[in-house]
Amino acid sequence: MPSFKSMLILLVTVMPVLAPGTDAQAQSAAGTTITPFEIAIPEQAITDLHRRLEMARLPAQIPDTGWEYGTNSQYLKELVEYWRNEFDWRQQEEELNAFDQYMTIIDGVAIHFIHQRSSNPDATPLMITHGWPGSIAEFRHIIGPLTEPQNYGGNAEDAFHVIAPSLPGFGFSGAPQERGYNPERMAQTLAALMQRLGYERYGLQGGDWGAIINRIHADQFAEHVIGLHSNFVLASPPEDPAVRDAATEAEMTARTARQAYMANEVGYQQIQGTKPQTLGVGLNDSPAGLAAWIVEKFHGWSDIDQQSVHGLDAKFSKDDMLTDISLYWFTASITSSARIYYESRHVAMQEPLGYVDVPTAGAIFPKEIYLTPRRWAEEQYNIVRWTPMPRGGHFAAMEEPELLLEDIRAFYRSLR
């Protein structure tokens, strides 16, 4: 019997539909197909998940410890019990299926994406790109306000047509079957997707790997990109000492503090960047293990009370976190998604990163895993907007959606 993901890939060749605004004859001549997609996890997969959760064998924990050794066992036990007994996947599935979703094949890989068009025909096309351990589920609370802002207390003029792809190897997209699928190749895939959808000019937004991929996208396809909005601005220290020293004292204090904190937070990068296949055996077989691996990142990278066992509950609902984790589980994509770390380390870019001429905005959340001083960023990006946020961390679309939304709107409003 074929796997669930292989059945998804086979469905791509059925029921072709053209994206609005795409020339039918041109698409047919190019041999491309865009297929409607609906999430429909088989009931047997849900039953199997519950069985595995019921059989979970969780480790003991040293008394009077919190999260300092890793995922807190008390919190994980409660999360696993909630996942097994209270979490309603069908409800989350229904909410995700409220968005228009499609599949297409680019560079030999099936690409899943949300394409939610605004009722405003003059809306700005905007690709929003997730990272790891994120997914399209990160964006489900901001897609509505982005596409129909007037329904959420905003202005119709700030509307976007939203394109939210699942990165190759993530979620419902196919897993590359060859070496070398690094962030550069993903950027080229996403640029091809926008062309296939008929968008000649569009904006980009993202964090984590999404921000890295978008930077490459904006660099290599600048003629198509209106603006680059990032909540994860990375830039190397400038070679010029005068520019390096131009960072403010507050910026350097914050950067140094985050570097010190992250020194104990990068174990996942080492194993995913060297032996993702070994790690994947356990995470692909144990939903409790998968939950522990991912929820520890929510805990460690967010603006919460990290001394509290239940600090996460102040910012994230269990339903939101488990929807993201469930997407990794049901699609068996944790191993293929982790390979982005390996490919990034081992496959050199064909075109070295250049200065990003595209107008760029940085939304700087204080508990982001890495912080870059503005003056350093200006050496590598055309920074036209820089917003130090009052609170928030790595998962901005989930943790502080209103702050992120307002900054996206304000930035693209300034470019109109």
Secondary structure, DSSP 8 states (H G I E B T S, - for coil): ---HHHHHHHHTTSS----TT--HHHHHHHT--EEEE-----HHHHHHHHHHHHT-------TT--STTSS-HHHHHHHHHHHHHT--HHHHHHHHTTS-EEEEEETTEEEEEEEE--SSTT-EEEEEE--TT--GGGGTTTHHHHH-GGGGTS-GGG-EEEEEE--TTSTTS---SSS---HHHHHHHHHHHHHHTT-SSEEEEE-THHHHHHHHHHHHTGGGEEEEEESS------SSHHHHTTS-HHHHHHHHHHHHHHTTS-HHHHHHHH-HHHHHHHHHH-HHHHHHHHHHHHHHTSSS-TTSTTGGGGT--HHHHHHHHHHHHHTT-HHHHHHHHHHHHHS--SS----EEEEEEEEE-TB-SS---HHHHHTTEEEEEEEE-SS-BS-HHHHSHHHHHHHHHHHHHHH-
